[in-house]
Amino acid sequence: MFDLRLRHSLLLLGLLPGLGNAIELLDERLELNAYGTLGQTRSSLDAPQYKLAPAYQYGVGDQWSSVLDNRLGAQLTFNASEQLSFITQVLVRRNGEDDVRNQTTWLYARWRPDEHWEARLGRIRQPLFLITEEFDVGYSLPWVRPPVELYSLAGESTFIDGGQLRYQTAVGDYTLRLDAHHGHMELDRDPLYNLENTYNSGLAVTLTDGSLTLRGSLLQAHTKLDAGRRQQVVDLIAAQAPSVAEDYDTTDIPRQRYANLGLRYEDGDWLVMAEYVRLWLEKPSMPDKQAYYLTLGHSFGDFTPYATYARQEVISSVNEYRLSGVPANAANALLSASNSEQHSYSLGVRWDFSPGLALKGQVDQVYQRGDAYGLQNAQLPAGREHFTVTSVVLDWAF
């Protein structure tokens, strides 16, 4: 028995250096980053509540609330070799159903054969915005939250399961990057709606010199949207005018398109950001929309005050004249609710009081025309044209 224990001890001692080397090697190959946001927000109105998007089942009234911005995320990278890496990002936040859940927003393998080419396969983020890569990381953004008038147009899900091919090269003093992607996306919000992109394809072009970044993207998707309330309206219209009902049927939309243009300039003192988004939804019952914003900021030591103007507009008609009676009333009610026009003026300040920590405060004056439902999915009380939203958040990233 003594000899057996001795042999096991000697074997373990022999393995310890190798185990130590393995742990050291694993430590060199693993990268862990964590980030989060804690915030409080209140509106000057109790109803309708201020929302991030019309489909969201929660908002903020005239009492301080943390539902809009609180999140906790972690990103883990395993570098299997100089060329091959595996990346995952998990985010805990409140979703559109008013349910706090963890969500895997990234989960992909990355292959970099050289300095020019990169391929990703798995769950990736669509190149929808100027801030696509850092969209969830509040610390990397100048605002309390990205301007909702524009960023709400992307919907709740910004990732797809598929592949992405990237190419970048030097063009004079600039770096040119091309990103192409193709994939599939599903979002289950039963019983409210279920959304599927049977395919989602796009191309993004980025040109940057480190201070100035110019970016544009085009995306196209085949969409299937199953929404219970909408289907009830479709059935009602079909009884009177089947051809009109086809314009309200969203269960199979062969082509929807999205375009984005963005600019960002930072020289250490000044910050300028601007974006424009255009949506072609290809259904008269889902009006085409556009949105844009402009942000100007200037740093004074650790403090960066900023101002933003943002606007969302409905481009196509939100009136139905081809029907009569109850079907006409139902169709026009549905179209009126899709009138999400609003604009806002925002003033804020960011204080970088410690490495990896930033405290931000922001005041938004939100304007909503009398017949518009805005992002609140409800008209303002009679006599009101605007309301005020006040927010304070603490962002961190390590």
Summary of the structure (lengths in Angstrom):
residues: 398
radius of gyration: 24.6
end to end distance: 51.0
largest distance: 96.1
contacts: 1255
relative contact order: 0.13
helix: 18%
strand: 52%
